[in-house]
Amino acid sequence: MIYQVNQHKIRYGDIIDFDEDFAEDLKFDFIYSDPPWGVGNLKYWRTINKRNTGIISKEITFAVFLKIIIDFIKKRTKQETIIFLEYGQRWRKEIAEVFNNADYIINGIAESEYGNGNPYDIYIASKENNPLLDNWYYAVKNARKYKTLLAVTEPFKAIMRGKTICDPFCGKGYVARLALDYGMTFYGNEFNEKRLNSTIKILKNEDI
Ligand SMILES: C[S@@+](CC[C@H](N)C(=O)[O-])C[C@H]1O[C@@H](n2cnc3c(N)ncnc32)[C@H](O)[C@@H]1O
């Protein structure tokens, strides 16, 4: 099911079935996502979904999940697309393989951390070397929470206005908020309807 708020579109469903609802030729200018990390996190989000909504989602292995991400990148991006990806440091090898298999190069990796001190990586990847990334690492490393998103995307702010951005695991709407702040069109996907409702509220300007 697709919800539309102004020009923004948010899909309620499992990422596995994304292609059922969006035309083959829909490709994004930017992707920013914080997908589930590893086996434990895949299980965690299924459990939360069941607890919040009573719905039991399909169980998939981590290998299948990584393949879904690769296929999504291959199918839904164009030559100029820039990808931002947040992921736990333990999976650096797997993430390098994801980008390699999708013919993307990693332009930079910045480390950030949660309030509890747990570190994670923020990747930026594209098909070309990117001259906009001077000082990017430093700015990201010293930011927290929503400010991290602003720091990560700051070098691209000027070129993001009027473009499309997709978060295939949009949760409560962190990236939707960025899309509004930057004047972008947002496309989201989320299998937990309760979390998705927060994204919808943000897009309707009810929760800012
Ligand atoms: C780490 S959270 C993302 C947090 C997000 N950045 C936010 O603003 O809330 C990962 C999200 O992916 C969703 N998710 C996990 N597996 C999914 C799947 N197979 N299809 C769609 N969404 C999924 C979870 O419900 C969760 O909201």
PDBQT file of the ligand as one rigid body, heavy atoms in Angstrom, charges set to zero:
ROOT
HETATM    1  C1  LIG A 301      17.328   0.969  12.320  1.00  0.00    +0.000 C 
HETATM    2  S1  LIG A 301      15.660   1.214  11.907  1.00  0.00    +0.000 S 
HETATM    3  C2  LIG A 301      15.659   2.677  10.948  1.00  0.00    +0.000 C 
HETATM    4  C3  LIG A 301      15.480   3.857  11.765  1.00  0.00    +0.000 C 
HETATM    5  C4  LIG A 301      15.060   5.046  10.956  1.00  0.00    +0.000 C 
HETATM    6  N1  LIG A 301      16.230   5.724  10.422  1.00  0.00    +0.000 N 
HETATM    7  C5  LIG A 301      14.173   5.979  11.751  1.00  0.00    +0.000 C 
HETATM    8  O1  LIG A 301      14.169   7.206  11.524  1.00  0.00    +0.000 OA
HETATM    9  O2  LIG A 301      13.401   5.488  12.600  1.00  0.00    +0.000 OA
HETATM   10  C6  LIG A 301      15.335  -0.039  10.735  1.00  0.00    +0.000 C 
HETATM   11  C7  LIG A 301      13.899  -0.011  10.247  1.00  0.00    +0.000 C 
HETATM   12  O3  LIG A 301      13.771  -1.013   9.228  1.00  0.00    +0.000 OA
HETATM   13  C8  LIG A 301      12.482  -1.585   9.338  1.00  0.00    +0.000 C 
HETATM   14  N2  LIG A 301      12.551  -2.902   8.657  1.00  0.00    +0.000 N 
HETATM   15  C9  LIG A 301      13.262  -3.985   9.047  1.00  0.00    +0.000 A 
HETATM   16  N3  LIG A 301      13.149  -4.988   8.165  1.00  0.00    +0.000 NA
HETATM   17  C10 LIG A 301      12.344  -4.522   7.174  1.00  0.00    +0.000 A 
HETATM   18  C11 LIG A 301      11.845  -5.088   5.964  1.00  0.00    +0.000 A 
HETATM   19  N4  LIG A 301      12.151  -6.348   5.630  1.00  0.00    +0.000 N 
HETATM   20  N5  LIG A 301      11.053  -4.341   5.170  1.00  0.00    +0.000 NA
HETATM   21  C12 LIG A 301      10.738  -3.068   5.533  1.00  0.00    +0.000 A 
HETATM   22  N6  LIG A 301      11.157  -2.473   6.656  1.00  0.00    +0.000 NA
HETATM   23  C13 LIG A 301      11.945  -3.189   7.467  1.00  0.00    +0.000 A 
HETATM   24  C14 LIG A 301      12.244  -1.649  10.844  1.00  0.00    +0.000 C 
HETATM   25  O4  LIG A 301      10.871  -1.756  11.174  1.00  0.00    +0.000 OA
HETATM   26  C15 LIG A 301      12.867  -0.352  11.310  1.00  0.00    +0.000 C 
HETATM   27  O5  LIG A 301      11.921   0.692  11.374  1.00  0.00    +0.000 OA
ENDROOT
TORSDOF 0
